[in-house]
Amino acid sequence: MQQEEKYIYMTTTPVPRLVGELAVPTIISMLVTSFYNMADTFFVGRINTQSTAAVGVVFSVMAVIQALGFFFGHGSGNYISRKLGAKEFEEAAMMASNGFFLAFLCGLAVMAGGILFLEPLALALGSTPTILPYTEAYLRVILMGAPFMTSSLVLNNQLRFQGSAAYAMVGIVTGAVINIILDPILIFGFGMGVAGAATATVFSQFCSFLLLLFQSRKGGNVQIRFGNFRPNFHYIKEICRGGFPSLCRQGLASIAGILLNHGARVYGDAVIAGMSIVSRVTMFASSALIGFGQGFQPVCGFNYGAKLYHRVREGFAFCVKYATIFLVGVAVIGAVFAPQVIALFRKDDMEVIEVGALALRMQCIAFPLTGWIVMSNMMLQSIGKALKASILAAARQGVFFIPLILILPRLFGLSGIQMCQTVSDIFSFALAVPLCLSVLKEMKGQEGNGQA
């Protein structure tokens, strides 16, 4: 499909069908990616509680790496989709190369800095003395894959925003399958322990990187060319405009994770392990929601760029409706079977199961509200409403969560740690409703003024 044909497809196909066609590959990609993150936790959980906790501790660093990838990927991808919608194809190609190479360079910087200060970093992340050796072994390897992780996420998002979600899915799913296969082989077969899980992750990310780079040259997608790498204020500003909400969301998630680990370690390794498992489980449950929203983003960007505002509003309403129905079902299942879900990862430690089950049940209370929060954030980001998108992105894991994780444990002890995300989600929903409604009203007014 060439760029002109893609423009017609993105701006004339009925919105529910279009969102569905683009969402299926992204949902699969997100589910598989989340599944192999859970696979790490599952196989590492067969070693000991300290290894399980170490994976949870290092997750904050992986969140930073992902934050950089999403920052450059969403920043460049949002711009690309709007420019393709406006038929400015050469400008879209320039941004694609700048986003990719800037992400790779940032990944190199993270790798060098992290390895140089490995032990202080591991302690700062919330490691206890008993967890520290496992954290260092896992973290050292993960950092070596940072350049490929960041640039893979850029390629994945750029493909999505061009309406080529199926191409992105192939790269992500292939890497995930490789990771799942390698995990037990390296952890147990080669006796590498927790370092084997990290090696499987990094190697699979490298394979995804190569495949996504190849996929970006197919199907009429804008191609990555080093000759187009000309970083200047204009491109960096646009990347910041479109990517800062993602940086807020993922970066603050990392800070929140560190504070959560520090709060949990007061109560021992089992609490860190239990909360780590809950994080992975809820991430898996959220991955389908995020994948659905990512199917909406290129529809949003293309049609907003083409001034077809009624299609943006229609897509948002469609996504919120079906996301909420799905999340209610997931919340009920999660609440009923919480102990069994946690036991899948650490069945021999009852303290881990008890801590994790209560935390999971609490999170299920507010889980249906996240449909509106996520879809609002994705729409605001895709149409270039950077300030509102950044405020909302910062809310769930930053503006609300960080003060709450410092206050609630002082008031309620361990229960304060377990309820923190639920309270944060309720506050975030209360913020998301007026922020999003004001933009929907603005677009409706533009339609009435004949700008659609």
Salt bridges, closest charged atoms under 4 A:
GLU4 OE2 - LYS87 NZ 3.11
GLU21 OE2 - ARG17 NE 3.01
GLU88 OE1 - LYS83 NZ 3.23
GLU91 OE2 - HIS234 NE2 3.21
GLU238 OE1 - ARG82 NH2 3.59
GLU238 OE1 - ARG241 NH1 3.58
ASP425 OD1 - ARG396 NE 2.50
GLU442 OE2 - LYS385 NZ 2.82
GLU447 OE2 - ARG313 NH1 3.29
